[in-house]
């Protein structure tokens, strides 16, 4: 399985997450088009994933209480949140 397939399968959009260190909560979402990387399909093959040669891959997280950002999945924990699927 490729890195992108692994990320797609394990970290799909709308997955509720918590940051392991800060405790911040949010969900994996499509990167906003205003992000400078948002339109580069070589680096960003799907709206919520980003890959490059030196990175294992990152996902866009829309945080509940702060601006969204790219995060490595190793810093995230999947959580269940009522009202989210």
C-alpha positions in Angstrom: 0.0 0.0 0.0 1.4 3.4 -0.9 1.8 6.3 1.6 -1.1 8.2 0.1 -3.4 5.1 0.2 -2.4 4.5 3.8 -3.2 8.1 4.8 -6.5 8.1 2.9 -7.6 4.9 4.6 -6.5 5.7 8.1 -7.1 9.5 8.2 -10.2 10.3 6.1 -11.9 13.7 6.0 -14.4 14.4 8.9 -12.4 12.3 11.3 -12.6 13.9 14.8 -9.2 14.3 16.4 -7.4 15.6 19.5 -3.8 16.9 19.5 -1.8 14.5 21.8 0.2 17.3 23.5 -2.1 20.4 23.6 -5.5 18.6 23.9 -6.9 20.8 21.2 -9.8 19.2 19.3 -10.9 19.5 15.7 -11.6 17.5 12.6 -9.7 16.5 9.4 -11.1 18.7 6.6 -10.3 20.0 3.1 -7.5 22.5 3.0 -8.9 26.0 2.3 -8.1 27.3 -1.2 -6.3 30.3 0.3 -3.5 28.1 1.6 -0.5 28.5 -0.8 -0.2 24.8 -1.3 -3.9 24.2 -1.9 -3.7 24.2 -5.7 -0.5 22.2 -6.2 -1.8 18.7 -7.2 1.7 17.2 -7.2 2.1 17.8 -3.4 -1.6 17.6 -2.5 -3.3 14.8 -4.3 -6.6 15.1 -2.3 -8.1 18.1 -0.5 -7.0 17.0 3.0 -3.7 15.3 2.4 -0.2 16.6 1.6 2.9 14.5 0.6 6.4 15.4 -0.3 9.6 13.5 -0.6 10.9 14.3 2.9 7.7 14.0 4.9 5.6 10.9 5.8 2.5 12.9 4.9 0.3 15.4 6.7 -3.4 16.1 7.0 -5.3 19.4 7.2 -7.0 19.9 10.6 -9.7 22.5 11.2 -9.4 23.2 14.9 -12.3 24.1 17.1 -10.6 27.0 18.8 -7.7 28.1 16.5 -6.8 28.4 12.8 -6.4 25.2 10.8 -3.0 23.8 9.9 -1.2 20.8 8.4 -0.4 18.2 11.0 1.5 14.9 11.1 -0.9 12.1 12.1 1.5 10.9 14.8 0.5 14.0 16.8 -3.2 13.2 16.5 -5.5 10.9 18.3 -8.9 9.9 16.8 -11.8 10.7 19.1 -15.6 10.2 19.1 -17.6 13.4 19.2 -21.3 13.5 19.4 -22.8 15.0 16.3 -19.8 14.2 14.1 -19.6 11.1 11.9 
